[in-house]
């Protein structure tokens, strides 16, 4: 996992794992054939295992271990070569997408624009303490013919709520309650309550309805999974982690927040974000 400590990558077959080896020596070659020497990010244990302390995207690639050993003191030296494909992966960048409709002022009215800004400010403030952010995806005004009320102006809002990186944000926290899914779930509940309260407030009004107001029952929500550029999901290539966003292999790329690495014969690196 990106920026995490890796499991041990063994320089041994399943058969040799529990066998006694006499005078074993280990040599690891990384991507581009470089001999691996220990540093702050890579460690080779006394038993030849490779451990990444802080895995970076650029560390993805083919790792080769060369093992020399004697099965017994009397026998001749044996050689073993093992190859590993090591991929960076990260959690999906998921978010909720909401749509809501408002009865509006005439579509060319400046009141609609100022209302849209105010609504986004209120929603953003609502989820700020959860380290989440609101983004406006689309805002359109249309004239809608109603069955009994004739032509009406309606605003169609589409916005997303996504989680911010809590470790880099103004309020760092690593508690399990800071998991993106938990924070997004709380944000979703706050947003749904906010729209329900608008319905309740309108029901209690004695005076005529305001010019712009939320249309009851129009709030809809979908959960969307996305990978960061340069990553994608592939259950066939990575069956042990089908919902992980795994770095795109050479020969593929992902230019935007999609979930698939697209084919590109010009791409020769891991994590390509463009087909060059």
BALOBA-1460 file (C-alpha; in Angstrom, 3 decimals):
// residues 276
<rec num="1" residu="x" x="0.000" y="0.000" z="0.000"/>
<rec num="2" residu="x" x="1.254" y="3.445" z="-0.950"/>
<rec num="3" residu="x" x="3.219" y="5.189" z="1.845"/>
<rec num="4" residu="x" x="2.944" y="2.114" z="4.088"/>
<rec num="5" residu="x" x="5.323" y="-0.616" z="5.295"/>
<rec num="6" residu="x" x="5.144" y="-3.678" z="3.066"/>
<rec num="7" residu="x" x="4.867" y="-7.353" z="4.019"/>
<rec num="8" residu="x" x="8.114" y="-9.366" z="3.749"/>
<rec num="9" residu="x" x="8.963" y="-10.355" z="0.169"/>
<rec num="10" residu="x" x="10.695" y="-13.723" z="0.636"/>
<rec num="11" residu="x" x="13.812" y="-14.828" z="-1.180"/>
<rec num="12" residu="x" x="12.776" y="-18.486" z="-0.961"/>
<rec num="13" residu="x" x="10.358" y="-20.932" z="-2.533"/>
<rec num="14" residu="x" x="7.583" y="-22.501" z="-0.482"/>
<rec num="15" residu="x" x="9.693" y="-25.656" z="-0.302"/>
<rec num="16" residu="x" x="12.786" y="-23.826" z="1.026"/>
<rec num="17" residu="x" x="10.972" y="-21.637" z="3.566"/>
<rec num="18" residu="x" x="11.323" y="-24.153" z="6.406"/>
<rec num="19" residu="x" x="14.438" y="-25.943" z="5.155"/>
<rec num="20" residu="x" x="17.933" y="-25.539" z="6.608"/>
<rec num="21" residu="x" x="20.244" y="-23.656" z="4.258"/>
<rec num="22" residu="x" x="24.030" y="-23.673" z="4.704"/>
<rec num="23" residu="x" x="25.908" y="-20.398" z="4.050"/>
<rec num="24" residu="x" x="23.038" y="-18.657" z="2.251"/>
<rec num="25" residu="x" x="23.762" y="-15.368" z="0.480"/>
<rec num="26" residu="x" x="21.134" y="-13.051" z="-0.946"/>
<rec num="27" residu="x" x="21.266" y="-10.378" z="-3.619"/>
<rec num="28" residu="x" x="18.276" y="-8.296" z="-4.716"/>
<rec num="29" residu="x" x="17.970" y="-6.394" z="-7.997"/>
<rec num="30" residu="x" x="15.262" y="-3.764" z="-8.313"/>
<rec num="31" residu="x" x="13.535" y="-2.248" z="-11.362"/>
<rec num="32" residu="x" x="15.954" y="-1.342" z="-14.170"/>
<rec num="33" residu="x" x="18.379" y="-3.968" z="-12.809"/>
<rec num="34" residu="x" x="19.819" y="-1.878" z="-9.969"/>
<rec num="35" residu="x" x="21.350" y="-3.761" z="-7.047"/>
<rec num="36" residu="x" x="19.368" y="-2.965" z="-3.910"/>
<rec num="37" residu="x" x="21.336" y="-1.630" z="-0.971"/>
<rec num="38" residu="x" x="19.719" y="-0.839" z="2.359"/>
<rec num="39" residu="x" x="18.523" y="2.700" z="2.946"/>
<rec num="40" residu="x" x="15.751" y="4.496" z="4.832"/>
<rec num="41" residu="x" x="13.032" y="3.095" z="2.560"/>
<rec num="42" residu="x" x="14.290" y="-0.417" z="1.700"/>
<rec num="43" residu="x" x="15.581" y="-3.097" z="4.062"/>
<rec num="44" residu="x" x="16.965" y="-6.573" z="3.375"/>
<rec num="45" residu="x" x="16.604" y="-8.757" z="6.486"/>
<rec num="46" residu="x" x="19.218" y="-11.239" z="7.724"/>
<rec num="47" residu="x" x="17.149" y="-14.032" z="6.147"/>
<rec num="48" residu="x" x="17.071" y="-12.279" z="2.774"/>
<rec num="49" residu="x" x="13.533" y="-10.887" z="2.870"/>
<rec num="50" residu="x" x="12.876" y="-7.553" z="1.210"/>
<rec num="51" residu="x" x="10.854" y="-4.981" z="3.172"/>
<rec num="52" residu="x" x="9.734" y="-1.549" z="1.938"/>
<rec num="53" residu="x" x="9.403" y="0.959" z="4.792"/>
<rec num="54" residu="x" x="7.535" y="3.677" z="2.876"/>
<rec num="55" residu="x" x="6.397" y="2.416" z="-0.504"/>
<rec num="56" residu="x" x="6.384" y="5.000" z="-3.287"/>
<rec num="57" residu="x" x="4.852" y="4.810" z="-6.761"/>
<rec num="58" residu="x" x="8.281" y="4.792" z="-8.426"/>
<rec num="59" residu="x" x="9.215" y="1.603" z="-6.524"/>
<rec num="60" residu="x" x="6.700" y="-0.420" z="-8.569"/>
<rec num="61" residu="x" x="8.239" y="-2.930" z="-10.948"/>
<rec num="62" residu="x" x="10.113" y="-6.233" z="-11.222"/>
<rec num="63" residu="x" x="12.264" y="-7.324" z="-8.269"/>
<rec num="64" residu="x" x="14.677" y="-10.248" z="-8.669"/>
<rec num="65" residu="x" x="16.281" y="-12.181" z="-5.841"/>
<rec num="66" residu="x" x="19.430" y="-14.275" z="-6.364"/>
<rec num="67" residu="x" x="19.987" y="-16.893" z="-3.668"/>
<rec num="68" residu="x" x="23.113" y="-19.028" z="-3.272"/>
<rec num="69" residu="x" x="23.148" y="-21.814" z="-0.677"/>
<rec num="70" residu="x" x="24.205" y="-25.384" z="0.150"/>
<rec num="71" residu="x" x="21.527" y="-27.906" z="1.138"/>
<rec num="72" residu="x" x="24.157" y="-29.587" z="3.367"/>
<rec num="73" residu="x" x="27.823" y="-28.923" z="4.156"/>
<rec num="74" residu="x" x="28.949" y="-31.693" z="1.803"/>
<rec num="75" residu="x" x="26.836" y="-30.694" z="-1.207"/>
<rec num="76" residu="x" x="27.748" y="-28.209" z="-3.916"/>
<rec num="77" residu="x" x="26.431" y="-24.666" z="-4.033"/>
<rec num="78" residu="x" x="22.979" y="-24.247" z="-5.541"/>
<rec num="79" residu="x" x="21.566" y="-21.096" z="-7.164"/>
<rec num="80" residu="x" x="18.000" y="-19.860" z="-7.189"/>
<rec num="81" residu="x" x="16.476" y="-16.892" z="-8.970"/>
<rec num="82" residu="x" x="13.025" y="-15.542" z="-8.053"/>
<rec num="83" residu="x" x="11.141" y="-12.709" z="-9.735"/>
<rec num="84" residu="x" x="8.376" y="-10.622" z="-8.161"/>
<rec num="85" residu="x" x="6.095" y="-8.038" z="-9.726"/>
<rec num="86" residu="x" x="5.463" y="-5.389" z="-7.067"/>
<rec num="87" residu="x" x="2.621" y="-2.900" z="-7.537"/>
<rec num="88" residu="x" x="1.698" y="0.185" z="-5.539"/>
<rec num="89" residu="x" x="-1.968" y="0.358" z="-4.562"/>
<rec num="90" residu="x" x="-4.159" y="2.804" z="-2.661"/>
<rec num="91" residu="x" x="-7.725" y="3.115" z="-1.394"/>
<rec num="92" residu="x" x="-10.328" y="4.302" z="-3.921"/>
<rec num="93" residu="x" x="-11.178" y="7.989" z="-3.978"/>
<rec num="94" residu="x" x="-14.894" y="7.557" z="-3.336"/>
<rec num="95" residu="x" x="-17.519" y="10.220" z="-2.868"/>
<rec num="96" residu="x" x="-21.252" y="10.819" z="-2.693"/>
<rec num="97" residu="x" x="-22.954" y="12.614" z="-5.569"/>
<rec num="98" residu="x" x="-26.187" y="14.478" z="-4.774"/>
<rec num="99" residu="x" x="-28.809" y="16.045" z="-7.006"/>
<rec num="100" residu="x" x="-31.527" y="18.395" z="-5.771"/>
<rec num="101" residu="x" x="-34.136" y="20.637" z="-7.410"/>
<rec num="102" residu="x" x="-35.293" y="24.089" z="-6.333"/>
<rec num="103" residu="x" x="-38.188" y="26.215" z="-7.443"/>
<rec num="104" residu="x" x="-36.328" y="29.228" z="-8.858"/>
<rec num="105" residu="x" x="-36.511" y="32.820" z="-9.930"/>
<rec num="106" residu="x" x="-36.537" y="33.455" z="-13.720"/>
<rec num="107" residu="x" x="-33.573" y="31.638" z="-15.272"/>
<rec num="108" residu="x" x="-31.696" y="34.836" z="-16.178"/>
<rec num="109" residu="x" x="-32.117" y="36.264" z="-12.669"/>
<rec num="110" residu="x" x="-29.071" y="37.197" z="-10.566"/>
<rec num="111" residu="x" x="-30.964" y="35.863" z="-7.501"/>
<rec num="112" residu="x" x="-30.384" y="32.294" z="-8.686"/>
<rec num="113" residu="x" x="-26.603" y="32.833" z="-8.841"/>
<rec num="114" residu="x" x="-26.405" y="34.414" z="-5.385"/>
<rec num="115" residu="x" x="-28.638" y="31.657" z="-3.973"/>
<rec num="116" residu="x" x="-26.370" y="28.968" z="-5.479"/>
<rec num="117" residu="x" x="-23.297" y="30.527" z="-3.813"/>
<rec num="118" residu="x" x="-25.076" y="30.781" z="-0.473"/>
<rec num="119" residu="x" x="-26.267" y="27.158" z="-0.654"/>
<rec num="120" residu="x" x="-22.735" y="25.901" z="-1.374"/>
<rec num="121" residu="x" x="-21.355" y="27.967" z="1.539"/>
<rec num="122" residu="x" x="-23.929" y="26.463" z="3.935"/>
<rec num="123" residu="x" x="-23.261" y="22.890" z="2.747"/>
<rec num="124" residu="x" x="-19.474" y="23.377" z="2.927"/>
<rec num="125" residu="x" x="-19.714" y="24.716" z="6.474"/>
<rec num="126" residu="x" x="-21.933" y="21.762" z="7.396"/>
<rec num="127" residu="x" x="-19.220" y="19.158" z="6.598"/>
<rec num="128" residu="x" x="-16.096" y="21.182" z="7.404"/>
<rec num="129" residu="x" x="-15.490" y="19.605" z="10.827"/>
<rec num="130" residu="x" x="-15.615" y="16.156" z="9.211"/>
<rec num="131" residu="x" x="-12.692" y="17.056" z="6.905"/>
<rec num="132" residu="x" x="-14.998" y="16.750" z="3.904"/>
<rec num="133" residu="x" x="-15.496" y="19.151" z="1.027"/>
<rec num="134" residu="x" x="-18.422" y="20.059" z="-1.195"/>
<rec num="135" residu="x" x="-17.882" y="20.592" z="-4.927"/>
<rec num="136" residu="x" x="-20.465" y="21.887" z="-7.355"/>
<rec num="137" residu="x" x="-20.530" y="19.577" z="-10.376"/>
<rec num="138" residu="x" x="-23.385" y="21.165" z="-12.299"/>
<rec num="139" residu="x" x="-26.029" y="23.854" z="-11.865"/>
<rec num="140" residu="x" x="-28.715" y="24.404" z="-14.502"/>
<rec num="141" residu="x" x="-31.927" y="26.391" z="-14.655"/>
<rec num="142" residu="x" x="-34.776" y="25.071" z="-16.792"/>
<rec num="143" residu="x" x="-38.407" y="25.994" z="-17.475"/>
<rec num="144" residu="x" x="-40.570" y="23.044" z="-16.530"/>
<rec num="145" residu="x" x="-44.203" y="22.594" z="-17.537"/>
<rec num="146" residu="x" x="-46.202" y="21.367" z="-14.540"/>
<rec num="147" residu="x" x="-49.513" y="19.544" z="-14.938"/>
<rec num="148" residu="x" x="-51.546" y="22.011" z="-12.885"/>
<rec num="149" residu="x" x="-49.220" y="24.939" z="-12.247"/>
<rec num="150" residu="x" x="-48.191" y="25.824" z="-15.787"/>
<rec num="151" residu="x" x="-44.578" y="26.797" z="-16.544"/>
<rec num="152" residu="x" x="-42.173" y="27.039" z="-13.606"/>
<rec num="153" residu="x" x="-38.475" y="27.811" z="-13.316"/>
<rec num="154" residu="x" x="-36.427" y="25.139" z="-11.600"/>
<rec num="155" residu="x" x="-32.767" y="24.927" z="-10.551"/>
<rec num="156" residu="x" x="-31.107" y="21.521" z="-10.907"/>
<rec num="157" residu="x" x="-28.092" y="21.195" z="-8.597"/>
<rec num="158" residu="x" x="-25.527" y="18.381" z="-8.758"/>
<rec num="159" residu="x" x="-22.799" y="18.430" z="-6.129"/>
<rec num="160" residu="x" x="-20.370" y="15.974" z="-4.543"/>
<rec num="161" residu="x" x="-19.102" y="15.453" z="-1.008"/>
<rec num="162" residu="x" x="-15.648" y="13.888" z="-0.750"/>
<rec num="163" residu="x" x="-13.174" y="13.370" z="2.068"/>
<rec num="164" residu="x" x="-10.005" y="15.383" z="2.512"/>
<rec num="165" residu="x" x="-6.677" y="13.845" z="3.550"/>
<rec num="166" residu="x" x="-6.975" y="13.973" z="7.363"/>
<rec num="167" residu="x" x="-3.237" y="13.447" z="7.897"/>
<rec num="168" residu="x" x="-2.384" y="16.559" z="5.902"/>
<rec num="169" residu="x" x="-5.384" y="18.660" z="6.854"/>
<rec num="170" residu="x" x="-5.706" y="21.314" z="9.566"/>
<rec num="171" residu="x" x="-6.890" y="18.699" z="12.093"/>
<rec num="172" residu="x" x="-4.635" y="15.638" z="11.696"/>
<rec num="173" residu="x" x="-6.125" y="12.469" z="13.117"/>
<rec num="174" residu="x" x="-5.414" y="8.767" z="12.668"/>
<rec num="175" residu="x" x="-8.211" y="7.393" z="14.831"/>
<rec num="176" residu="x" x="-10.520" y="4.773" z="13.216"/>
<rec num="177" residu="x" x="-13.328" y="7.371" z="13.296"/>
<rec num="178" residu="x" x="-11.283" y="9.360" z="10.798"/>
<rec num="179" residu="x" x="-11.682" y="6.708" z="8.106"/>
<rec num="180" residu="x" x="-13.004" y="8.336" z="4.962"/>
<rec num="181" residu="x" x="-16.076" y="6.073" z="4.787"/>
<rec num="182" residu="x" x="-17.122" y="6.962" z="8.365"/>
<rec num="183" residu="x" x="-16.684" y="10.690" z="7.793"/>
<rec num="184" residu="x" x="-18.534" y="10.558" z="4.478"/>
<rec num="185" residu="x" x="-21.410" y="8.646" z="6.074"/>
<rec num="186" residu="x" x="-21.746" y="11.361" z="8.756"/>
<rec num="187" residu="x" x="-21.580" y="14.067" z="6.082"/>
<rec num="188" residu="x" x="-24.337" y="12.313" z="4.098"/>
<rec num="189" residu="x" x="-26.574" y="12.232" z="7.189"/>
<rec num="190" residu="x" x="-26.007" y="15.950" z="7.846"/>
<rec num="191" residu="x" x="-26.851" y="16.851" z="4.245"/>
<rec num="192" residu="x" x="-30.035" y="14.739" z="4.240"/>
<rec num="193" residu="x" x="-31.106" y="16.316" z="7.547"/>
<rec num="194" residu="x" x="-30.442" y="19.807" z="6.122"/>
<rec num="195" residu="x" x="-32.800" y="19.195" z="3.164"/>
<rec num="196" residu="x" x="-35.456" y="17.596" z="5.404"/>
<rec num="197" residu="x" x="-35.328" y="20.672" z="7.651"/>
<rec num="198" residu="x" x="-36.033" y="22.885" z="4.635"/>
<rec num="199" residu="x" x="-39.202" y="20.889" z="3.966"/>
<rec num="200" residu="x" x="-40.260" y="21.211" z="7.629"/>
<rec num="201" residu="x" x="-39.570" y="24.959" z="7.646"/>
<rec num="202" residu="x" x="-41.677" y="25.500" z="4.515"/>
<rec num="203" residu="x" x="-44.560" y="23.518" z="6.034"/>
<rec num="204" residu="x" x="-44.650" y="25.838" z="9.063"/>
<rec num="205" residu="x" x="-44.733" y="29.076" z="7.056"/>
<rec num="206" residu="x" x="-47.943" y="31.104" z="7.248"/>
<rec num="207" residu="x" x="-46.874" y="33.609" z="4.567"/>
<rec num="208" residu="x" x="-46.536" y="32.808" z="0.832"/>
<rec num="209" residu="x" x="-43.654" y="30.614" z="-0.332"/>
<rec num="210" residu="x" x="-40.322" y="32.331" z="-1.072"/>
<rec num="211" residu="x" x="-39.230" y="32.803" z="-4.666"/>
<rec num="212" residu="x" x="-36.532" y="30.093" z="-4.366"/>
<rec num="213" residu="x" x="-37.225" y="26.965" z="-2.319"/>
<rec num="214" residu="x" x="-36.321" y="23.271" z="-2.224"/>
<rec num="215" residu="x" x="-38.767" y="20.911" z="-3.961"/>
<rec num="216" residu="x" x="-39.611" y="18.102" z="-1.553"/>
<rec num="217" residu="x" x="-38.497" y="14.587" z="-2.525"/>
<rec num="218" residu="x" x="-36.027" y="15.637" z="-5.231"/>
<rec num="219" residu="x" x="-32.833" y="14.937" z="-3.256"/>
<rec num="220" residu="x" x="-31.099" y="11.889" z="-4.726"/>
<rec num="221" residu="x" x="-27.753" y="10.382" z="-3.891"/>
<rec num="222" residu="x" x="-25.332" y="7.869" z="-5.429"/>
<rec num="223" residu="x" x="-22.056" y="6.416" z="-4.096"/>
<rec num="224" residu="x" x="-19.242" y="6.689" z="-6.653"/>
<rec num="225" residu="x" x="-15.905" y="4.856" z="-6.639"/>
<rec num="226" residu="x" x="-12.986" y="6.481" z="-8.402"/>
<rec num="227" residu="x" x="-9.261" y="5.835" z="-8.626"/>
<rec num="228" residu="x" x="-6.675" y="8.590" z="-8.718"/>
<rec num="229" residu="x" x="-5.007" y="9.270" z="-12.107"/>
<rec num="230" residu="x" x="-2.427" y="6.586" z="-12.863"/>
<rec num="231" residu="x" x="-4.391" y="3.884" z="-10.951"/>
<rec num="232" residu="x" x="-7.221" y="1.514" z="-11.806"/>
<rec num="233" residu="x" x="-9.207" y="-1.532" z="-10.644"/>
<rec num="234" residu="x" x="-8.730" y="-4.922" z="-12.298"/>
<rec num="235" residu="x" x="-10.170" y="-8.019" z="-10.634"/>
<rec num="236" residu="x" x="-8.561" y="-10.307" z="-13.252"/>
<rec num="237" residu="x" x="-5.001" y="-9.016" z="-12.813"/>
<rec num="238" residu="x" x="-5.325" y="-8.505" z="-9.035"/>
<rec num="239" residu="x" x="-7.869" y="-11.069" z="-7.757"/>
<rec num="240" residu="x" x="-6.659" y="-10.732" z="-4.144"/>
<rec num="241" residu="x" x="-7.689" y="-7.091" z="-4.076"/>
<rec num="242" residu="x" x="-10.426" y="-6.525" z="-6.707"/>
<rec num="243" residu="x" x="-11.606" y="-3.245" z="-5.150"/>
<rec num="244" residu="x" x="-8.116" y="-1.763" z="-4.739"/>
<rec num="245" residu="x" x="-6.866" y="1.015" z="-6.972"/>
<rec num="246" residu="x" x="-3.639" y="-0.533" z="-8.306"/>
<rec num="247" residu="x" x="-1.000" y="1.407" z="-10.211"/>
<rec num="248" residu="x" x="-1.350" y="1.072" z="-13.995"/>
<rec num="249" residu="x" x="1.201" y="-1.290" z="-15.555"/>
<rec num="250" residu="x" x="3.408" y="-0.310" z="-18.499"/>
<rec num="251" residu="x" x="1.244" y="-0.396" z="-21.594"/>
<rec num="252" residu="x" x="-1.678" y="1.262" z="-19.845"/>
<rec num="253" residu="x" x="-2.662" y="4.599" z="-18.282"/>
<rec num="254" residu="x" x="-5.492" y="6.403" z="-16.482"/>
<rec num="255" residu="x" x="-5.766" y="10.139" z="-17.216"/>
<rec num="256" residu="x" x="-8.476" y="11.039" z="-14.722"/>
<rec num="257" residu="x" x="-10.595" y="9.857" z="-11.798"/>
<rec num="258" residu="x" x="-11.861" y="6.715" z="-13.526"/>
<rec num="259" residu="x" x="-11.622" y="3.126" z="-12.331"/>
<rec num="260" residu="x" x="-9.885" y="1.491" z="-15.319"/>
<rec num="261" residu="x" x="-6.387" y="1.612" z="-16.757"/>
<rec num="262" residu="x" x="-6.746" y="2.148" z="-20.520"/>
<rec num="263" residu="x" x="-4.491" y="0.483" z="-23.082"/>
<rec num="264" residu="x" x="-1.593" y="2.555" z="-24.431"/>
<rec num="265" residu="x" x="1.333" y="0.910" z="-26.212"/>
<rec num="266" residu="x" x="3.410" y="4.101" z="-25.858"/>
<rec num="267" residu="x" x="3.265" y="4.014" z="-22.054"/>
<rec num="268" residu="x" x="6.450" y="2.437" z="-20.698"/>
<rec num="269" residu="x" x="6.189" y="3.371" z="-17.012"/>
<rec num="270" residu="x" x="4.075" y="2.382" z="-14.026"/>
<rec num="271" residu="x" x="1.368" y="4.871" z="-13.080"/>
<rec num="272" residu="x" x="1.120" y="6.671" z="-16.415"/>
<rec num="273" residu="x" x="-1.401" y="9.521" z="-16.402"/>
<rec num="274" residu="x" x="-1.209" y="10.192" z="-20.154"/>
<rec num="275" residu="x" x="-0.650" y="8.159" z="-23.302"/>
<rec num="276" residu="x" x="2.566" y="9.679" z="-24.615"/>
